Amino acid sequence: MAERTQPAEVIPQQPQPGIFLPCLQWTNDPKEVEQHFHRLSGQQLRLQAFFDGLENADSYCTWYLMLEASLEQLDGDLERLHEWLLDNVERGAIDAARPAVAS
């Protein structure tokens, strides 16, 4: 009968200090995260201006709902990037004298 071998002891690894950007790219570079944050902020402002200018007409219903969902997604993405940047400032990975984004 074959002798049973014990599986190697599992040693938990520290999570990598990175983030998935909304474009599904993994990074741990604060400058890259900051660039994506600012790019998404600009897109959010343009979409919000368009959203605010829509009339409440039935012909716009589908576009209105799609735009509303897009704005919700952008809000979530921006919040996640902002929190990651602030966490890195607290850990000292980013220079606190030059905050990446306003808190």
C-alpha positions, 0 to 999 in steps of 0.5 A: 500500500502506498504511503500517504504524504501530507500536503505541504503546510500552507503559509498565507502570503501578504496581499499585494498592495495593489488595486485593479483599475476600472480598465481591469489592469492591476497596478501598485503605482500610485501615480497611475492610480491618480491618473485614472482617478483624474481621467474618470473624474473628468468623464464623470463631470461630462456625463453629469452635465449631460445628465443634468441637461436631459429633459424628462421625456419618454423618448429619453427613458432608456438613455436616462437609465443607462446614463444613471447606471454609468454615473453610479459605476463611475462614483463607485470606481472613483470612491475605490480609487480615492480610498486606495490612494488615501490608504497609501498616504497613511501607510507612507507609500505616497508623499503626504505633502503632495496628496494625490487627491483632495480628501 
